Structure formats: structure tokens, C-alpha cells
């Protein structure tokens, strides 16, 4: 029982490590992922290390982001070396050049592995629940021909990302979607393998 409490604390600290992204602490963010760890989110799919490089580019752009992270719900495998974490989060973003922002509520769906006694992310995905536009300096007209091409749950986030030079390449999981159901089926299969 004591080991599982320690594992839960390590995993909670790991998830809170996403703060390094908002702070531009790139080496610490790289350390959140195993070397073969991957990520699939709105604007990026690939290795965690390449995601950090992309985040550095984003950090130097007109786009600002902030992530508010809750405590994860954790499911361990029988040996205690793998875990699935589902974590409520909120992404706050704004493009300071076009004065449009968004708040996006999502859930990170993570596969974590304990290797050599250390928990790190093996695979991060996201499920998008809802989102809305924000207007830091007053109302700005939104191009409906762009925003309506995305699922409502992440349309505001996708719009801000696209207008900031970080377009989406495909459709992502939303609350109750088949993509979410498939993601969770695959996660359970991975956890039991």
C-alpha cells in the first residue's frame, strides 16, 4: 500500500510537471516523457522531445498559453509498472497580435510507465469537452468559415491555433465520441498487456 501511495504521488507530480511548458522550462518538460514517449494533441503528433521543440517555437510566437491541471484519476496494471491517468485540465490561450483568446476544457488521457523506478509519460492524448472564445481587449470578429470547420468542443482552440500558425491536421476526440471510446479501449488493452 505504501508503494502505491508513493507511486500516486510521483504520478501526480508528473502530471503537474506540465507547468514547465507554461514556464518555458524546456529541459524539465523533456523529462516528463520517456525517450520513446509520444503525444497527440490538437497541433502536434509525434515524439515528446519533438513536441518540446515545437513548444519552444510556439513560446516565441504571438500565442500565449496556460494550463490549469487537476489531480489525475489513476488506474494501475497488476504489476504496478503501468498506469492510465485521466486528468481534467483547462487550456487558456490568446494570440496577442489578433487579440483573440480561448478557454478550452479537456481531459488528458495518459499512459505512464515506471522504468528503473521512475514514472514518465509513454503516450499523451487529449479529449476535448468544451470551449469558448475570450476577447482580452474587446470583441473581435471571428471568421465563421474557419471556426465552423472544427468540432464545437475545440473550435475556439483550433481557431486560435490556426490563426497563430499551428493548424490542426485531423479530427480529435471529443466527449462521448467514438474516438474517445476507441482511445479508452486501446488504453485498457495496453494496460493489460
Residue pairs with C-beta under 8 A, 6 or more apart in sequence:
3 80
4 76
4 80
7 76
7 80
7 83
7 114
7 119
8 74
10 118
10 119
11 72
11 74
11 83
11 85
11 112
11 119
12 71
12 72
14 32
14 112
14 119
14 120
14 121
15 69
15 71
15 72
15 85
15 87
15 108
15 110
16 69
17 28
17 29
17 31
17 32
18 29
18 32
18 67
18 69
18 89
18 108
19 67
19 69
20 26
20 28
20 29
20 32
21 29
21 55
21 65
21 67
22 65
22 66
22 67
24 56
24 59
26 52
26 55
26 56
29 52
29 55
30 48
30 49
30 52
31 120
32 48
32 120
32 121
33 39
33 47
33 48
33 49
33 51
33 120
33 121
33 124
34 48
34 113
34 115
34 120
34 121
34 122
35 49
36 47
36 122
37 47
37 48
37 120
37 121
37 122
37 123
37 124
38 45
38 46
38 47
38 48
38 122
38 123
38 124
39 45
39 46
39 47
39 48
39 51
39 121
39 123
39 124
39 125
40 123
40 124
40 125
40 126
40 172
41 124
41 125
41 126
41 172
42 126
42 128
42 154
42 157
42 158
42 161
42 168
42 172
43 54
43 58
43 161
43 166
43 167
43 168
44 50
44 51
44 54
44 166
45 169
48 121
48 124
58 65
58 164
58 166
61 164
61 165
61 166
62 95
62 96
62 97
62 98
62 164
63 93
63 94
63 95
63 96
63 160
63 161
63 164
63 166
64 93
64 94
64 95
64 96
65 91
65 92
65 93
66 91
66 92
66 93
67 89
67 90
67 91
67 92
68 89
68 90
68 92
69 87
69 88
69 89
69 108
70 87
70 88
70 89
71 87
72 85
72 86
72 87
72 108
72 110
73 85
73 86
73 87
74 83
74 84
74 85
75 83
75 84
75 85
75 191
76 82
76 83
77 83
77 191
77 192
80 114
81 113
81 114
81 115
82 111
82 112
82 113
82 114
82 122
82 190
82 191
83 111
83 112
83 113
83 114
83 119
83 191
84 109
84 110
84 111
84 112
84 187
84 188
84 190
84 191
85 108
85 109
85 110
85 112
86 107
86 108
86 109
86 110
87 107
87 108
87 110
88 105
88 106
88 107
89 105
89 106
89 107
89 108
90 103
90 104
90 105
90 106
91 102
91 103
91 104
91 106
91 157
92 101
92 102
92 103
92 104
92 134
93 101
93 102
93 104
93 157
93 160
93 161
94 100
94 101
94 102
94 134
94 136
94 160
95 101
95 160
95 163
95 164
98 140
98 163
99 135
99 136
99 137
99 138
99 140
100 133
100 134
100 135
100 140
100 142
100 159
100 160
100 163
101 133
101 134
101 135
101 136
101 160
102 131
102 132
102 133
102 134
102 156
102 157
102 159
102 160
103 131
103 132
103 134
103 156
104 128
104 130
104 131
104 154
104 156
104 157
105 128
105 129
105 130
105 131
106 126
106 127
106 128
106 129
106 154
107 126
107 127
107 129
108 124
108 125
108 126
109 124
109 125
109 126
109 127
109 173
109 183
109 184
109 187
110 121
110 123
110 124
110 125
111 121
111 122
111 123
111 124
111 187
111 190
111 191
112 119
112 120
112 121
112 122
113 119
113 120
113 122
125 173
125 183
126 172
126 173
127 172
127 173
127 174
127 175
127 180
127 183
128 151
128 153
128 154
128 157
128 172
128 173
128 174
128 175
129 153
129 174
129 175
130 152
130 153
130 175
131 153
131 154
131 155
131 156
131 157
132 156
133 142
133 156
133 159
142 159
143 159
146 159
146 162
146 163
147 155
147 156
147 158
147 159
148 155
150 158
150 159
150 168
151 171
151 172
151 174
153 174
153 175
154 172
154 174
158 168
161 167
161 168
162 168
171 179
172 179
173 179
173 180
173 183
174 180
